[in-house]
Amino acid sequence: MAWTKYQLFLAGLMLVTGSINTLSAKWADNFMAEGCRGSKEHSFQHPFLQAVGMFLGEFSCLAAFYLLRCRATGQSDSSVDPQQPFNPLLFLPPALCDMTGTSLMYVALNMTSASSFQMLRGAVIIFTGLFSVAFLGRRLVLSQWLGILATIAGLVVVGLADLLSKHDSQHKLSEVITGDLLIIMAQIIVAIQMVLEEKFVYKHNVHPLRAVGTEGLFGFVILSLLLVPMYYIPAGSFSGNPRGTLEDALDAFCQVGRQPLIAVALLGNISSIAFFNFAGISVTKELSATTRMVLDSLRTSCTALYNGLHRPLLGRLSRGRPPAEENEQERLLGGTRTPINDAS
């Protein structure tokens, strides 16, 4: 079946905003700043606070929904109203899955690279496809089963690459393996979330903005309250803050105050997740949860470009050019390159 222009728009919106979301989260993790109480400069590792920000972005979709509802009052357009009675508590289980899966992924993102993180997220295709067959009664065609097998093969390659490649001081081998396993665990939880969302959205014809906003409300309230006990729970080597606790929101705010660019990265994460989840729920409603996860995995191409995986290919192509063309490029570049942050 051919896709409509609206479905193509949703697919493109998912790809762009999803890539921005992953890269902005990793950008925030790479910042170094001093914390509270005169603590030394350390990296910004606050996965649970970042997850709260993500739910805040989703929660903003609920405000957008009610604005549209007010605008549609008195008009013939009733697209913002459900066709069947809708209990918001139906979206509490998906919200809990979203909260757990997202928190695990933010923790894992501190332990591995953005490219490995995004590629391993492709495992969600496998679990979503299997759960759709088991709980939604869907039937997968041969090409879809072959796609699942290809995804499994790709995950094995990524896992072996992380296991055999050299690791810097920032990401030790044990941390990378733990991060990879956390990502896989999170994808099982996310797959359950996708199947629940598809079931509820189809059954009650819930508007995508209302579905995303309701989940965001539950997740924001619950995880914000959990930040209080997390401030006191020791986490040992899993902790990224000077106090060694599961989460230190005060330390995060101090770091943001001393490095404003962290706030820019967090705002990019919050705003992009709102559009990304709206597009994702819309794709689930228009097509299926499995299609949504396939589109989500296309973010790998963008993170691959961000991590410079295209450079070896370009280098190989440049070595195959005539010497005259290489000399011309050297003259245009001035022979040397100076880092943009180098002292003048």
C-alpha positions in Angstrom: 0.0 0.0 0.0 1.4 3.4 -1.0 2.1 5.9 1.7 0.2 9.2 1.8 1.9 12.6 1.9 0.9 12.9 5.6 2.5 9.5 6.4 5.7 10.5 4.6 5.7 13.8 6.6 5.4 11.9 9.9 8.2 9.5 8.9 10.5 12.5 8.1 9.6 14.3 11.3 10.4 11.1 13.3 13.8 10.8 11.6 14.8 14.5 12.1 13.6 15.1 15.6 14.7 11.6 16.8 18.2 12.3 15.6 18.2 15.7 17.3 17.0 14.0 20.5 19.8 11.4 20.6 22.6 13.8 19.6 21.4 16.6 22.1 21.4 14.0 24.9 24.9 12.9 24.1 26.0 16.5 23.7 24.8 17.2 27.2 26.7 14.2 28.5 30.0 15.4 27.0 30.0 18.7 29.0 32.3 19.2 32.0 31.4 21.7 34.7 31.8 22.3 38.4 28.9 21.2 40.6 27.5 22.3 44.0 29.4 22.7 47.2 32.6 23.5 45.4 32.9 20.1 43.8 35.5 19.6 41.1 34.7 19.8 37.4 33.0 16.6 36.3 30.9 15.4 33.4 27.2 16.0 33.2 25.8 12.6 34.0 22.2 12.9 35.2 20.2 10.3 33.3 17.1 10.5 35.5 16.9 14.3 35.4 17.2 14.1 31.6 14.4 11.6 31.6 12.3 14.1 33.6 13.0 16.7 30.9 11.9 14.2 28.3 8.6 13.7 30.0 8.2 17.5 30.3 8.5 17.7 26.6 5.8 15.0 26.2 3.6 16.7 28.7 3.7 19.9 26.6 1.8 17.9 23.9 -1.2 17.8 26.3 -1.3 21.6 26.4 -1.2 21.7 22.6 -4.1 19.2 22.5 -6.3 21.3 24.7 -5.4 24.4 22.7 -6.6 22.6 19.5 -9.7 21.5 21.4 -10.6 25.0 22.4 -10.0 26.2 18.9 -12.3 23.4 17.5 -15.1 24.3 19.9 -18.1 25.3 17.9 -16.7 24.0 14.7 -17.6 20.8 12.8 -14.1 19.4 13.2 -14.2 16.8 16.0 -10.8 15.2 15.3 -9.5 16.1 18.7 -12.3 14.2 20.5 -12.2 10.4 21.0 -15.0 8.4 19.4 -15.3 6.2 22.5 -15.1 6.9 26.2 -11.5 7.3 27.2 -10.0 6.7 30.6 -6.6 8.5 30.9 -5.4 5.8 33.4 -5.2 3.4 30.4 -2.0 5.2 29.5 -0.4 4.7 32.9 1.1 1.3 32.0 2.7 2.6 28.8 4.0 5.6 30.8 5.6 3.3 33.4 7.3 1.4 30.5 8.4 4.6 29.0 9.8 5.9 32.2 11.7 2.7 32.9 13.0 2.2 29.4 14.0 5.8 29.0 15.9 5.9 32.3 17.8 2.7 31.4 18.7 4.2 28.0 20.0 7.5 29.5 22.1 5.5 31.9 23.4 3.4 29.1 24.2 6.4 26.9 26.7 7.5 29.6 28.5 4.2 29.2 28.7 3.8 25.4 28.9 5.9 22.2 26.0 7.5 20.5 26.4 5.3 17.4 26.4 2.0 19.3 23.5 3.3 21.4 21.4 4.0 18.4 22.3 0.9 16.5 21.5 -1.4 19.5 18.2 0.4 19.8 17.3 -1.5 16.6 16.6 -4.5 18.8 13.2 -3.0 19.5 12.2 -4.1 16.0 12.7 -7.7 17.0 10.7 -7.5 20.2 8.0 -5.3 18.8 7.4 -7.7 15.9 7.3 -10.7 18.2 5.0 -9.1 20.7 2.7 -7.8 17.9 2.3 -11.4 16.8 1.8 -12.7 20.3 -0.6 -10.1 21.8 -2.1 -8.2 18.8 -2.7 -11.2 16.6 -0.7 -9.7 13.7 0.9 -11.9 11.0 4.4 -11.1 9.7 5.2 -11.8 6.1 8.4 -13.4 5.0 10.1 -10.1 4.2 9.4 -9.0 7.8 10.9 -12.2 9.3 13.9 -11.7 7.1 14.2 -8.2 8.3 14.2 -9.4 11.9 16.9 -11.9 11.2 19.0 -9.2 9.5 18.5 -7.0 12.6 19.7 -9.8 14.8 22.8 -10.2 12.7 23.5 -6.5 12.8 23.2 -6.5 16.6 25.7 -9.3 16.9 28.1 -7.3 14.7 27.7 -4.2 16.8 28.1 -6.2 20.0 31.3 -7.8 18.8 32.6 -4.5 17.6 32.2 -3.0 21.0 33.8 -6.1 22.6 36.8 -6.2 20.4 37.5 -2.5 19.7 39.9 -0.4 21.7 38.3 1.8 24.4 39.4 5.1 25.8 39.6 6.2 29.4 36.0 7.6 29.2 34.4 4.3 28.2 36.0 1.2 29.8 35.2 -2.2 28.3 33.1 -3.3 31.4 31.1 -0.1 31.1 30.5 -0.5 27.4 29.3 -4.1 27.9 27.0 -3.1 30.8 25.7 -0.2 28.7 25.0 -2.5 25.7 23.1 -4.9 27.9 21.0 -2.1 29.5 20.1 -0.9 26.0 18.9 -4.4 25.0 16.9 -4.6 28.3 15.3 -1.2 27.6 14.2 -2.3 24.1 12.2 -5.1 25.6 10.4 -2.6 27.8 9.9 -0.2 25.0 8.5 -2.9 22.8 5.8 -3.6 25.5 5.1 0.1 25.5 4.6 0.2 21.7 2.2 -2.8 21.7 0.2 -1.3 24.6 0.0 2.1 22.8 -1.1 0.5 19.5 -3.8 -1.4 21.3 -5.2 1.6 23.2 -4.9 4.1 20.4 -6.7 1.8 17.9 -9.4 0.8 20.4 -10.3 4.3 21.6 -9.2 6.4 18.6 -7.1 8.6 21.0 -5.7 11.8 19.4 -1.8 11.4 19.2 -1.2 14.7 21.1 -3.5 13.5 24.0 -1.8 10.1 24.1 1.7 11.5 24.2 0.7 14.3 26.7 -1.1 11.9 29.1 2.0 9.6 29.2 4.2 12.6 29.7 2.0 13.8 32.6 2.2 10.4 34.4 6.0 10.1 33.7 6.8 13.7 34.8 4.9 13.5 38.1 6.2 10.0 39.1 9.8 10.5 38.1 10.0 14.0 39.6 8.8 12.5 42.9 11.4 9.7 42.6 14.2 12.2 42.3 13.9 12.8 46.1 14.8 9.3 47.3 17.3 9.0 44.4 19.2 11.9 46.0 19.9 9.7 49.0 20.3 6.2 47.4 24.0 5.2 47.0 24.8 3.9 43.5 28.5 3.1 43.7 30.1 2.9 40.3 26.8 3.6 38.5 26.7 7.1 39.9 28.0 10.0 37.8 27.8 12.7 40.5 30.4 13.5 43.3 28.0 12.3 46.1 27.9 8.8 44.6 24.1 8.7 44.7 21.6 7.4 42.1 20.7 11.0 41.1 21.7 14.5 42.3 19.3 17.0 40.7 20.9 19.9 42.7 24.3 19.1 41.3 22.8 19.1 37.8 21.3 22.6 38.2 24.6 23.9 39.6 26.4 22.5 36.5 23.8 24.1 34.2 24.3 27.4 35.9 28.1 27.2 35.4 27.8 25.9 31.8 24.8 27.5 30.0 25.4 25.3 26.9 24.1 22.3 28.9 20.8 24.2 29.1 20.8 24.5 25.3 21.3 20.8 24.9 18.6 20.0 27.4 16.1 22.3 25.7 17.0 20.6 22.4 16.2 17.3 24.0 12.9 18.5 25.5 11.6 20.1 22.4 12.7 17.4 20.0 11.1 14.6 22.1 7.7 16.3 22.0 7.7 16.3 18.1 9.3 12.9 18.0 6.7 11.2 20.2 3.8 13.0 18.5 5.0 11.7 15.1 5.7 8.3 16.6 2.1 7.9 18.1 0.7 9.2 14.8 2.7 6.5 12.8 1.4 3.9 15.2 -2.2 5.0 14.6 -1.8 5.4 10.8 0.3 2.3 10.2 1.6 0.1 13.1 4.0 -0.1 16.0 6.4 -2.2 14.0 6.6 0.4 11.3 7.2 3.0 13.9 10.2 1.1 15.3 11.6 0.6 11.8 11.5 4.3 11.2 13.0 5.0 14.6 16.0 2.7 13.7 16.8 4.9 10.7 18.2 7.4 13.1 21.3 5.2 13.0 22.3 6.8 9.7 22.3 10.3 11.2 24.3 9.3 14.3 26.7 7.4 12.0 27.4 10.6 10.1 27.8 12.5 13.4 30.4 10.0 14.5 32.3 10.3 11.2 31.8 6.8 9.9 31.7 8.3 6.4 35.2 9.6 6.6 37.0 6.3 5.8 35.0 6.1 2.6 35.7 9.7 1.7 39.3 9.2 2.4 39.4 6.2 0.1 37.7 8.1 -2.6 40.2 11.1 -2.2 43.2 8.7 -2.5 41.8 7.6 -5.9 41.7 11.1 -7.3 44.3 12.4 -9.7 47.3 14.2 -8.1 46.3 17.5 -9.7 42.9 17.4 -8.1 44.5 16.7 -4.6 46.9 19.6 -5.0 44.0 21.9 -5.9 42.2 20.8 -2.8 45.3 21.4 -0.6 45.6 24.9 -2.0 42.0 25.6 -1.2 42.3 24.3 2.4 45.5 26.2 2.9 47.6 23.1 3.5 46.8 22.9 7.3 43.8 23.0 9.5 43.4 24.9 12.7 40.9 23.7 15.4 38.1 26.1 15.8 38.7 26.3 19.5 42.4 26.8 19.2 44.0 29.8 20.9 44.5 32.7 18.5 
